[in-house]
Structures are given as C-alpha cells and as structure tokens.
C-alpha cells in the first residue's frame, strides 16, 4: 500500500494539514473548535479528491 505514489502523497498531505491545524490551534486557542471543523471538512474533501483521482471511471 505504501508503494502507491498517490497514497504516499495523500498521507503526506494529511499529515501536513494536521500539523498546520495543530499549530493554528496553539496560536489561536479561542478558535480551536472552528479550526477542528475546518480541518474535518478539508480532510474529507482531500479524501474525496484523491479517491476520485485513484479510481478509474468506466
């Protein structure tokens, strides 16, 4: 599974998004709930984009 290039890019992107969200929540503690909601939406959208890209359409 880790040999797949798209999967490695997807995991790297998810880790990067998570690190950015952690950094923002530490810098802006009053907006942590908003950051978590945005993080969830961004991760779902990125999952959908990579799934659409990885699955061939017939």
C-alpha positions in Angstrom: 0.0 0.0 0.0 2.9 2.4 0.7 4.3 1.7 -2.7 1.5 3.5 -4.3 2.6 7.0 -5.2 -0.9 8.6 -4.8 -1.3 7.0 -1.4 2.0 8.4 -0.2 1.1 11.9 -1.4 -2.3 11.6 0.3 -0.8 10.5 3.6 1.8 13.3 3.4 -0.9 15.8 2.7 -3.0 14.6 5.6 0.0 14.9 8.0 0.8 18.4 6.7 -2.8 19.5 7.2 -2.9 18.1 10.7 0.4 19.8 11.6 -0.9 23.1 10.3 -4.2 22.7 12.3 -2.2 21.8 15.5 0.0 24.9 15.1 -3.0 27.1 14.4 -4.9 25.8 17.4 -1.9 26.5 19.6 -1.5 30.0 18.3 -5.2 30.8 18.3 -6.7 28.9 21.3 -10.0 30.8 21.1 -10.8 29.5 17.6 -9.9 25.8 18.3 -13.4 24.5 17.7 -13.6 26.4 14.4 -10.2 25.0 13.4 -11.3 21.5 14.1 -14.4 21.9 12.0 -12.4 23.3 9.1 -9.9 20.6 9.5 -12.5 17.9 9.2 -14.0 19.5 6.1 -10.6 19.9 4.4 -9.6 16.3 5.2 -13.0 14.9 3.8 -12.6 17.0 0.7 -9.0 15.9 0.1 -10.0 12.3 0.6 -12.8 12.6 -2.0 -10.4 14.3 -4.4 -7.8 11.6 -4.1 -10.4 8.8 -4.2 -11.8 10.3 -7.4 -8.3 10.5 -8.9 -7.3 7.0 -7.9 -10.5 5.2 -9.0 -10.7 4.9 -12.8 -14.0 5.9 -14.3 -15.6 3.5 -16.9 
